[in-house]
Amino acid sequence: MEKQQYTPNLLKYIPFLYVIWSDDLFSPSEISVFTKALEGDTLTSVETQQIKLWINSENPPSDQTMLQWKQIIDHSNIRLIAGDSYPLSLFSSRLASKDQAINKVNPHLKFIEINLGIQPNHYHHLFEVQVDSSKASSFYKASEIDALLKSNHQHAIDPFRKFISKPSFKWEIRPTKEEQRDWVRQQLKELAKAGYGAMAFEPEFGGTGDMAAYGSIFDNLMFVDGSLTIKFGVQFGLFGGSIANLGTKTHHDKYLKAAGQADLLGCFAMTEARHGSNVRGVKTTATYIKETDSIVIHTPGEDDNKIFIGNALDARMATVFAQLIVEGTNQGVHAVLVPIRDQNGTLLEGIRVEDNGYKLGLNGVDNGKIWFHNVSVPRENLLNKFGSIDNQGKYHSDIENPNKRFFTMLGTLVGGRICVGKGALSGAKKALTIAVKYALDRRQFNSDEKIQEDLIMDYPTHQLRLIKPIAKSYIYHFVLEKLITDYANSNTTNRREIETQAAALKSTITWFANNCIQECREACGGNGYMAENQFASIKGDVDIFTTFEGDNTVLIQLAAKGILTNFKSEFNSDHFRDILKYIGTQVSDRLTTFNPVFTNKTDKDHLYDSEFHLNALEYRRRRLTFSVANRMQNYSKKGIPSYQAFLKVQTHLVELGKAYSEELSYKAFTDFTKTIQSSELKFLFDKLGSLFALNEIHNNAAWYLEQGYISGTKSKAIRNRVERLCSELRPHVNSLVDGFGIPESCIDTPITPF
């Protein structure tokens, strides 16, 4: 092939000609634009004539000419900078002069680029040149951020992420619940075989005894699929966890290893059709029969069945929560292991199971309804860590108070509630990562001076909608890490406070996750609505997190009750009169601790000061604590029954629970940032903390203004600083979402370019 010689004046038009002819048609409008540009350019007559030949639609360039143009472009060693105001014009000028440093836009090339509306996303895939997108700064290394998030669990997380990056774990659209369930069941067994299911169990049962590392495995699994994560949690966290935490050595030796290896599939039968959050009110009975030394499990009414039970269609055994009746006395809710299928998967006599059918999400989980009709099991099947029946048929418990016994039993299962919060947060992280990757690639709108459309990530509104939840995700990550570590190391003296924290954080974080995922979906427009981009799956799966393991509105009030009683276990009950009496002895010495400061101070150093943030968040929590206690005490003085007094302050209790959660989260985060060795990373994390705290104060500005804690001027300054922090974090947004450590295979969608 004979190569044509190109002058610099011809070379500068080659990229434009190649881009337009790649569509196989030079339209009349394109010819007109080109001709007008040529008229004003200082070309020789030969050069002008040559270009006019190339734009003749009746005689298009040959394939050999097109190939030659492409080789000229590809071998130029000139970078295409997508962030330039007129990227193709500058690229063409640099190509002609062989000088990457040129920044002056040729007006004739600019005329073509503007009038033909050529965008980098229209052509950069045609060139085998380095594309410098300038979408984000690489100042911070995502791997170093990720290392901070992994904390002490890197040894477990790194191999696990490699494990779930295998093709067998790749997310796909599976249209039917049967297809989803088959895939989830297969992957569950693969996880069990690799030892991940038993991780929280003690070594003699195949585990490591590391509950905190198990929690990290759980939230990383959420990056793959919600159904698989929940099935995993039901089998190993709830069913296996109930045996480990409520049973004794006999149960551990007999069942734990098989449960951890998924050889014994089980379910956790607590919720009933008419009793969800009110576990103490379940109607299922477990009656001890002395003559046969057995316990009979029975569903008294058609509407008293267990419902929404995960693993119900696969399980061979169920941990059933029922009213334990011994010698005619109801000893309260206890857990009993009840076989429901034989080795072949056939339902046993007296057991009825129905599929719950299709759900909003998690259709890979086989949720079902279960009825028991006088099903007899051995006395030894009672999980008897907190209450047992001896050989003489007598009931015994070391915890005499039935209320305390019930809540102590439930308290051992709080790890599941923490994992729900961690799983929901992972759903938010995944949605944010996809949305940010899309926003760093998607361009829309521009000014009159630019042909290049702007990245949507560069719009302040887009920064607010994505960067604020990124900051929240980091803050919530560290408070959950602290909580699960505290839980793993807890004892009976501090368990009540941990239960309160778990209730508050589970509620706050699952609410946040759902709002965040919806925002991310909207931030991706119609692409976010397409199933292939995973938002539908993430949204549908995480939605239920707000109501399972406890309805959020109920849990947040439970947390408020814990705050009001200083986390004393004797008030962990529904006896409102006792709680009111306790509040009456405490309320008088709380108001004196409030001291609002800095009402009008608006300088940057003050507004970014963590001490100011902590004081503001603490003040809100303490003021709400005092005011709700004061209201309840006043109702009590008027003779209003204690239960009615609580109903009158329900919305107040919800706000108290939320305020407690945000203060708790920020305090845990700031404590962590003090341990960061790198000054650069500490500076970044301090900004994330400031954004979180100022946004919380801004969201509750009306309340702070009512209290006189801040002035109107300060409220405006805080709002401005929230926007400013988002813009300051914008260059690092890609590093921040990559810092979540999500394997690329888990976010490989059509709108997430890598």
Summary of the structure (lengths in Angstrom):
residues: 754
radius of gyration: 31.8
end to end distance: 36.6
largest distance: 113.5
contacts: 2537
relative contact order: 0.09
helix: 59%
strand: 9%
